[in-house]
Amino acid sequence: MNRPALAPGLLAAALVACGDGSGSAPQPRVILSPVLDSLYVGDTLLTHSAAFITADGDTLLGFPGTWTTSDTTVVKVLGSGSVVHTVGVGPGFAIITASHEGADASGLVVVTRKLDLALLLDTIFLMPQDTFFIPVEVRVKSGATPTVWFSAPTNALFQIDSAAGRITATAAGNPIAFVAHAASGADTVADTGAVEVVLLGDTTGGKAFFTILGTAIRRARASVRGVNYKRQGDSLTFRLNASLAVGGVNVENVVLTVRTPVTVPFSFVVDSISPEEAFDAGNNFVCRPARPWGLWSLRASTATITALSRPGGVLRIHRVTPVSNGQAISGSFTFLAQRTDMYDEPLGVLPVRGVFVAPLVADNRPCGS
């Protein structure tokens, strides 16, 4: 049986739920397998198994505990004992938990419609005359590759190529919606986004939208700013910082740094940065960047998640225009970032995407001053 690709970003809840609760003394525990699985709406799979291990390290034959699901509208659990059936009821995700004598273990089940479509960026910021292709992900259980097309009401802000999803911005204005459609056989689905065309008058008011997918799903509108600054050695370097503030405190950031200044439209390769480079106080990766890099960070109430770029990303500058006191730039970026708390695990890879219209200023002070 074909299984759907795992919906991005939905594992985070399961990772939180799957702590082993271990302390200094041996504790009874439950082992559940798999911790991550997927199925389509209407499918029934015999996939989840559990074992109970006592504080003495003995494994009980069979599993005497209980099985529960966090959302019966998404997944139902049928049966009991060591192995159970999971049934896909509706699209979404649910946490399956096996419990016994105060110990438990959890796994995530992602349920996808037999035909599913998702916008990878559902808010798009452009400057007049920019063009941009709408990124989408479409999944189908079986049959031919789905047909995808796009529509938008007639408007003065942008034109949209219905077949290719190419947006051409024509004039500044408030957001206007567009719709992505997909069809396979008799099934059709749609997802709605918006385009805002931004025209900056000075070096304030930058706008960005980014998505973080994988094990830490985020979709955020942010303020953004670009700067050409002097790294150590007096060579000009460019940094883009898209930040989300709460109560005047930055809680989330996407940062990209390249080793040459931005002066004209260009595409820059985003390379890697390691935890050793990023967190070594003696290795100033901002003032002395060894290569182009990117990162995403989120400060939560209990912890901070940081993900560092892997090779193969790209930062595209679409347009550079003069404004009062500097310049304005528009662009987009895509890169893979590896969570530092899951640095050796494939599930720690986060796809990062974004679009922006940002002020661009020059900072000629020595870096770090």
N, C-alpha and C positions, 0 to 999 in steps of 0.2 A: 504493500500500500504506500502511495506517495504521501508524505506529510508536508504541511505548509512550512515555509520558512518562518523561523521564530520572529514574532513581531518585535521590532527594535525597542529597547528600553524597558522591557517589562520584567527583567530579572531582578531589579533592585529590591523590590519588596521581598522576594524569596531569599535573597542574600541576607537581608536583615533578619528574616524569620528562621534562618537555618543555623543560628548559633548553637554550639554544642552545650553551652551552659556549664562547662567544666570549671572546677575549682581546684584547690590544692589536694583534696582527697578524691579518690576514685568515686565516680558517680555512675549510676545506671544511665544508659543511653539508648537511643533508637537510631538505627541506620535505615535510611530510605533511599531507594533508587528507582528511576533517575531523579535528580534534583531539578531537571529542566526537560520539558517535553512539549509537544505540540500536536494538535489534531484539528480537523475541520468540523464545522457545525454538522451535527448528525452522526458523526463517527463514534464508534465504541472501540476502545483499545484496552488490551490487557497489558498494562505497562508498569504499574507501580507495585513495588514489593517492599516489605519492611521486616526488620529483625530487631529483637530486643536483647540487649546485652546487659547483664546484671553488673552490680558494683564489683563483684568478684571476677568479672571478665568472662562469665559463662554466657553462651548464646542459647536462648530458649528455642526449642523446636516449635515451629509455627509462630505466629504473632498473636498474642492474646489481647492486644490493645484495641483501640478504636481509630476509625478513619473519619476525617471531616474535610469539608471544603469551605473555603471562605466565601464563595458566591455560587449558590445553586442555580442562578440564572445563566451562569457561564459553564460550569462543570459540575456534574454529579458523580458521586462515587457509588458503585454497586458492589456489594459483597463485603466480606470481612476476612480476617486471617492474614496470612503472609502476602497474598497477592490479590489485588482488586482490579476491577474494570473502571476506567474513567470514560465518561460520556460527554461529548461536546454539545452543550445546549444552546449557547449563543456566543457571539463574538466578544472577545475580551480576554482577561486572564484571571485565574484563581489560584490560590495557594492550597495545595493538598497537604494535610497534616496527619501523621500517624503518632498516636500518644499512648503511653502506658506508664503507670506508677510515677507520674510527675515528670517523666522525660518525653520529649517529642522531637520529631524531625519533619522538615517541610520541603516540598518541591513545588515548582511553578509549572502550571499547565497553561499554555497559550492556545486559544481557540480562534480560528480564522474562518471567515466566510468562504464558501467554495469559490467565490470570485471576490477579490478584495483590492482596493485601490487606496493609496495614501500619498498625499503631497509631502515631500521631504522638506519643503519650505512653503509654509502657507501664508506668509507675509513677505512681500517683495518690495524693497526700496530701490528706486532707480532715479537717475537724473534725466532730464530731457535729452533725447537722441540715443540713450542707452538701449541695447538689446540684451535679452536674457532668455535662456531656455528654462522652462519650469521643470524642476526635477520631480519625478514621480516614481513610485514603486507599485507594481501591479503583480498580483499572485492569483493563480488559478489552479484548482485541484486537478483538472484533467482537460484534455481537448487542446484546441489550437491556441496559440498566443493571443491574448485578448487585444482587441482594437482599442486604442486610447485616442480621445479627441478632447478639444478644449473649446469653451465658449465664454463670451462676456457680452454685456449689453453695449450697444453703440455709445461711445463716449469720446471726450476730447483729450483724455489723458494718455491712452495707449491703444495700440492695435495688437491683436493676437492672431497668430497663425493657428487655425483650428486643428490642423493635422500635426504640426511639429511642436506646438506649444511655445513658439518663440514670441516674446513680448517685445514690442518696440514702443518706447516711451516718447510721447509727443509734446506734452505740456504738463506743468506742475499742477497738483491738485490733491484733494483729500482721497482716502482709499476708495477704490471701486472693486467690487467682487468679480472673480472669475470662477469657472467651474471646470474641473477635470472629470471626464467620463470614461468608463471602460465597459466593454460588452464582450460576452462570451456565450454563444448560443442564445438562449432566451434570457439569460441573466444580465442585468446592468447595475452598475454602482457609480457613485459620484462623490467627489470631495471638493470643498469650496475653500478658496483662498482669496487674497486681496492684493492689489497693486497700489502703492502710493508713489507718486512722482514728486521728488523733493528738489527744490531749488534754493540753496543756501545763499544768503546775502552777505554773510561775514563768517568769522571762524567760531560760531556757536551753533548749537542746535543739530548736531549730527544724529542720525538715526540708523539703527542696525537691527537685524533679526537673525537669530541663529538657532539651530537645533543641535542637540546632543542626543545621539541614539545609542543603543546598546544596553549596558547595565546601569545607566543613570540617565533616564530620559528627561530632556529639558527642551522647552520651546520658549524663547524669551525675546521680547523687545528690549533694546538696550540703547543707551547713549554711546557715542563712539567718537574717537578722535585719532587723527594721524599726526605724527611728528617726525620730521627729519632732524636728527640730533647727532652730536659729535660723540662717537664712541671713543674709548681711550686709544690714542694714536691720531686723533683729530680727523678721522675719516667719517664721512657722513653715513648714517645708518637710519633705516626707517622702522618705525614701530606703529602698529595699529592696536588700539585698546578699545574693545567693546565691553561696557560694564553695566551691570544692573545694581542699583543702589536701593537700600531699604532704610529709611530713617537717617539718610545722609551717610550711610556706611555701605561701601561696595561689598556685596555678598557673592557676586558672580562675575567672572571675567573670561573673555577670550582675548588672548594676546598673541600677536604675530610679529616677529622681528626678522628683517632681511638686512643683508650687509651692504646694500647700496641705497641711496636716497630715491624717493619717488619724485620724478619730474615730468614724466610723460606716461601715457598708457603702456602697461607692460605686464607680463606674467612672470612671477617669481616662484621657483620651486621651494617647497617647505620640506626641510630635512628633519632630522631627529635631534632630540636632546635627552640625555640620560638623567636619572635621579641624582647621580653623583655630581654631574655638572650643575644641575638646578639647585641642589640643596647644600653644596659645599660653599661655606661662607667665603673661602679664599678664592673661589672661582666665580667672578662676577659675570654671569652669562648675559646681563643686560648691557653693561659697559664694554664687555669683551666677548661678543658672540662669536663662537668659532665657526658657525654655519647658520643658515636660516632655520628658525625654529618656531613652534607654536605651542600653546598650552590652553587648557580650560581648567578653571577652578571654581568650586562652589563651597561657600562657608555655611554650614548648617548649624543648628543649635548645639549639637553634640560633637561634630567633627567637621573637618575640611577634606573634601575630595579634590585631588589634583590629577590631571591626566596630561602627559607629555607627548609631543608629536613623534610619530614614526616617519620614516622616509616616504616620499611619494606624493605629498600634498602639493597644493598650488594656491597662491594668492594672486588674483587677477585685479589689476587696476584698469577699469573700463574707461574712465574719463578724468581729466585734470583741467579745472577751469579757475580763472582768477576770481577772487572775492575780496571784499574789504579786509585788510590786515593779513592777507594770506591767500590760500587757495582752497578749493573744495575738490574732493575726489569721490568717485563712486567705484564700487567693485564687488567682488565675491571671493569666497575661499572655501576650500574643501581639504580636509586632512584627517588622518587617523591618529587618535591620541590614546595612549596606554595609561590606564589608571595606575598610579604608583602603589596603591594598596593591593593591586592584583597584577603586579608588573610581569610576572612569569606565567600568567594564565591567559589563554586565548579569549576567555569571556571578559577580560579587562579592556579589550579594544573598543573604543568609542568613535564612531564616525561623527565628525564635526562639519557642519555646513553653515554658511552665513552669507548675507548680502548687506551692503551698507552704503550710505551717503555720508561722508565725514568731512569736517574741516581738516585742513592740512596746514600746520604751522612749522616754523623753523625754531630750533633751540640751539644756539651756538655756545652755550655754556659748557665747560668741561663736564663730561658724564659723571654723575655721582655728586655733583656740587649742589 
